[in-house]
Amino acid sequence: MDKLVSQVGQWSIEKGLHQADSSKQFLKVTEEVGEVAAALARNDKDALKDGIGDVVVTLIILAQQNNLTLHECLQCAYDEIKGRTGQMVNGVFVKSSDL
């Protein structure tokens, strides 16, 4: 995984994306998230796989543009959720503070 993340980072540098406006990059993130939603709605596993990959690529670049790494962002999120309690409500995990 680290190698792939590094390859995506290098690709974005080669394309000049690493210095682009991160608000524009976020538009790409949301575009790709929409493709994931469409794949789920159509039960299209191949499109889902591609869409999830595209979301990760756009997030790697968004992090890079803001002098962050995917690893540190994921670690930050995990540190926040690792002790979280809650329960499933209609198929969605709801944290205790929101119950």
C-alpha positions as CSV (number, residue, x, y, z in Angstrom):
1,M,0.0,0.0,0.0
2,D,2.8,2.4,0.9
3,K,4.3,1.9,-2.6
4,L,1.0,2.6,-4.3
5,V,0.5,5.8,-2.2
6,S,4.0,6.9,-3.1
7,Q,3.4,6.1,-6.8
8,V,0.2,8.2,-6.8
9,G,2.1,11.1,-5.1
10,Q,4.9,10.9,-7.7
11,W,2.3,10.8,-10.5
12,S,0.6,13.9,-9.1
13,I,4.0,15.8,-9.0
14,E,4.6,14.8,-12.6
15,K,1.2,16.3,-13.5
16,G,1.7,19.4,-11.4
17,L,-1.3,18.5,-9.3
18,H,0.6,18.7,-6.0
19,Q,0.6,22.5,-6.3
20,A,-2.9,22.9,-7.6
21,D,-5.8,24.5,-5.7
22,S,-7.0,22.0,-3.2
23,S,-10.5,23.3,-3.3
24,K,-10.6,22.2,-7.0
25,Q,-9.1,18.8,-5.9
26,F,-12.0,18.5,-3.4
27,L,-14.4,18.8,-6.3
28,K,-12.6,15.8,-7.8
29,V,-13.1,13.9,-4.5
30,T,-16.8,14.6,-4.5
31,E,-17.1,13.7,-8.2
32,E,-15.5,10.3,-7.5
33,V,-17.7,9.7,-4.4
34,G,-20.6,10.3,-6.7
35,E,-19.3,7.5,-9.0
36,V,-19.1,5.2,-6.0
37,A,-22.8,6.0,-5.2
38,A,-23.7,5.3,-8.8
39,A,-21.9,1.9,-8.7
40,L,-23.7,1.0,-5.5
41,A,-27.0,2.0,-7.0
42,R,-26.4,-0.2,-10.0
43,N,-24.8,-3.1,-8.1
44,D,-21.8,-2.8,-10.4
45,K,-18.8,-4.3,-8.5
46,D,-16.2,-3.4,-11.1
47,A,-17.3,0.2,-11.1
48,L,-17.4,0.2,-7.3
49,K,-13.8,-1.1,-7.2
50,D,-12.7,1.6,-9.7
51,G,-14.6,4.3,-7.9
52,I,-13.2,3.5,-4.4
53,G,-9.7,3.5,-5.9
54,D,-10.4,6.9,-7.6
55,V,-11.6,8.3,-4.3
56,V,-8.4,7.2,-2.6
57,V,-6.3,8.7,-5.4
58,T,-8.0,12.0,-5.1
59,L,-7.6,12.0,-1.3
60,I,-3.9,11.2,-1.5
61,I,-3.5,14.2,-3.8
62,L,-5.7,16.4,-1.5
63,A,-3.6,15.5,1.5
64,Q,-0.4,16.1,-0.5
65,Q,-1.6,19.6,-1.6
66,N,-2.0,20.4,2.1
67,N,1.4,19.1,3.2
68,L,-0.2,16.0,4.8
69,T,0.1,12.3,4.1
70,L,-2.7,9.8,3.7
71,H,-1.1,7.8,6.6
72,E,-1.2,10.7,9.1
73,C,-4.8,11.6,8.1
74,L,-5.9,8.0,8.5
75,Q,-4.1,7.7,11.8
76,C,-5.8,10.9,13.1
77,A,-9.2,9.5,12.1
78,Y,-8.4,6.1,13.7
79,D,-7.2,7.7,16.9
80,E,-10.5,9.5,17.1
81,I,-12.7,6.5,16.5
82,K,-10.8,3.6,18.2
83,G,-12.4,4.0,21.5
84,R,-15.8,5.1,20.3
85,T,-18.9,3.4,21.5
86,G,-22.3,3.4,20.0
87,Q,-24.7,1.1,18.2
88,M,-26.1,0.1,14.9
89,V,-29.3,1.9,14.0
90,N,-30.9,1.0,10.7
91,G,-27.6,-0.3,9.4
92,V,-25.6,2.8,10.4
93,F,-23.2,3.0,13.3
94,V,-24.3,5.9,15.5
95,K,-21.8,7.0,18.2
96,S,-23.0,7.1,21.8
97,S,-23.0,10.9,22.0
98,D,-25.5,11.1,19.1
99,L,-27.9,8.5,20.5
